[in-house]
Amino acid sequence: MIVVLLMKLTGSYQINADKQKVWEALNDPEILKQAIPGCEEFKKNSDTEFTATATNKIGPFNASFTGDIELTDLNPPNSYKIIGSGSSPVGFATGEAKVKLESINDATKLIYSVEANVGGKIAQVGSRLIDITAKKIADIFFKKFSELISTKPVIEKKKEKISKAKFPRENKRNKKILIYISLTIFLGIIIYSIS
């Protein structure tokens, strides 16, 4: 039996750059490669299609993820939708992300909403832990992305809808679960890496 979970993640970040610069960076494979944790390759196949490969070492595990991304519903420099899928030896993810940019004074507010199906071994750990880990990985991505393109110091993130939780570090089972969840989240990052 294959377990498949629906993962939902929404949030917004303020980036200290004008909307056009943020839009261009969201479509720049080199910037995205630098911002995605563990990204080894981010290849532009066409103006609307990309392929990404990311490897991450979490605890004793090394896992490589490969994913295909397509941009649709383009409304430059305001919004688009990302459709993607990715796989690894420990699971798979498919889904879509809606991305919207709003000008705020000298900055840009990036608003995103992601829905993804996560399956395979990793989905067996439960949606709550997957959501929490996805939020953490998204924070790392957006912080790095903001640092790469901001004209001023990074402003803190705004209104995420995933709550924070603490995990006991002594429990080996919880560590293993977090490792598997982190690996799945990299699949999710590939899906909405451009958001």
C-alpha positions in Angstrom: 0.0 0.0 0.0 1.3 3.4 -1.0 0.6 6.3 1.4 -0.1 9.7 -0.2 -0.6 12.9 1.8 -1.8 16.3 0.7 0.5 19.0 1.8 -0.6 22.6 1.9 1.6 25.6 2.6 0.9 29.3 2.4 2.9 32.3 3.3 4.3 35.6 2.3 7.7 37.3 2.4 8.8 40.8 2.0 11.9 41.2 -0.2 13.9 44.4 -0.4 13.9 44.7 -4.1 11.5 46.1 -6.7 8.9 43.8 -8.2 10.6 43.6 -11.6 13.9 42.5 -10.1 12.1 39.9 -7.9 10.3 38.6 -11.0 13.5 38.3 -13.0 15.2 36.5 -10.1 12.3 34.0 -9.8 13.0 33.1 -13.4 16.9 33.0 -13.2 18.2 29.4 -12.9 21.5 30.6 -11.3 19.8 32.5 -8.5 17.4 29.6 -7.8 20.3 27.2 -7.8 22.0 29.2 -5.1 18.8 29.6 -3.0 17.5 26.0 -3.1 19.2 24.1 -0.3 21.5 21.3 -1.7 20.7 22.3 -5.3 23.3 20.8 -7.8 21.6 21.7 -11.0 18.8 24.0 -12.1 18.4 23.9 -15.8 16.2 26.0 -18.0 14.8 23.8 -20.7 12.6 26.6 -22.2 11.1 29.9 -21.1 8.5 27.9 -19.1 10.1 24.6 -18.3 12.9 23.7 -15.8 14.6 20.6 -14.4 16.3 20.6 -11.0 18.4 18.2 -9.0 19.1 18.6 -5.3 21.1 16.4 -3.0 21.0 16.8 0.8 22.8 15.0 3.6 20.6 14.8 6.6 22.0 12.7 9.4 23.5 9.6 7.9 21.4 9.8 4.7 22.3 11.3 1.3 19.3 11.6 -1.0 19.1 13.0 -4.6 15.9 14.5 -5.9 15.1 15.3 -9.5 12.1 17.3 -10.6 10.4 18.9 -13.6 8.8 22.3 -13.3 6.4 24.1 -15.7 5.3 27.7 -15.4 1.7 28.4 -16.4 -0.8 31.3 -16.2 2.1 33.8 -16.6 1.2 37.5 -15.8 4.7 39.2 -15.7 5.7 40.7 -13.3 2.7 40.0 -11.1 2.0 36.3 -10.9 2.2 32.7 -12.2 1.4 29.1 -11.4 4.1 26.4 -11.0 3.2 22.8 -11.8 5.8 20.3 -10.8 6.8 16.7 -9.9 9.8 15.2 -8.3 11.1 11.8 -7.2 13.7 10.2 -5.0 14.4 6.7 -3.7 12.4 7.5 -0.6 9.3 9.1 -2.2 7.7 11.4 -4.7 5.8 14.7 -4.8 3.5 16.3 -7.4 1.7 19.6 -7.1 1.3 23.2 -7.9 2.1 26.6 -6.4 0.5 30.0 -7.0 2.8 32.9 -6.7 1.8 36.6 -6.6 4.0 39.7 -6.3 2.8 43.0 -4.8 4.8 46.3 -4.7 5.1 47.7 -1.2 7.0 51.0 -1.1 10.6 50.1 -2.2 10.0 46.4 -1.6 8.0 43.5 -2.9 5.7 41.2 -1.1 5.8 37.6 -2.4 2.7 35.6 -1.6 2.5 31.9 -2.3 0.1 29.0 -1.9 1.3 25.4 -2.4 -0.7 22.2 -2.7 1.3 19.0 -3.2 0.8 15.3 -3.0 3.6 13.6 -1.2 3.9 9.8 -1.4 6.1 6.8 -0.8 7.9 5.8 2.4 8.2 9.4 3.5 4.4 10.0 3.6 4.0 7.4 6.3 5.3 9.9 8.9 2.2 12.1 8.8 1.1 15.4 7.4 1.7 17.5 10.5 5.4 16.7 10.6 5.7 17.1 6.8 4.0 20.6 7.0 6.3 21.8 9.8 9.4 20.7 7.9 8.2 22.2 4.7 7.8 25.5 6.5 11.3 25.3 7.8 12.8 24.5 4.4 10.7 27.3 2.7 12.1 29.7 5.3 15.7 28.7 4.4 14.9 29.1 0.7 13.3 32.5 1.0 15.9 33.9 3.4 18.7 32.9 0.9 16.7 34.2 -2.1 16.1 37.5 -0.3 19.8 37.9 0.6 20.8 37.2 -3.0 18.6 39.9 -4.6 17.8 42.5 -1.8 19.0 46.0 -2.0 18.7 46.4 1.8 19.0 44.0 4.7 16.3 41.3 4.7 13.0 42.2 6.4 11.4 39.4 8.5 8.9 37.1 6.9 5.2 37.8 7.2 2.2 35.7 8.3 2.9 32.0 7.7 0.1 29.7 8.5 2.1 26.7 9.8 2.6 26.6 13.5 6.0 26.0 15.1 6.5 22.8 17.1 9.4 21.4 19.2 10.6 17.9 18.8 12.5 15.9 21.5 16.1 15.5 20.3 16.7 12.4 22.4 14.1 10.3 20.7 15.8 8.3 17.8 12.4 7.6 16.1 11.6 11.3 15.9 15.0 12.0 14.5 14.5 9.4 11.8 11.0 10.8 11.0 12.5 14.3 10.6 15.2 13.0 8.3 12.6 11.4 6.1 10.3 14.5 6.1 13.2 16.8 5.2 14.0 14.6 2.2 10.4 14.9 1.1 10.4 18.6 1.5 13.2 19.0 -0.9 10.9 17.4 -3.5 8.4 20.1 -2.5 11.0 22.8 -2.8 11.7 21.7 -6.3 8.0 21.9 -7.1 7.7 25.5 -5.8 11.4 26.5 -6.1 10.5 29.4 -8.3 7.9 30.8 -5.9 
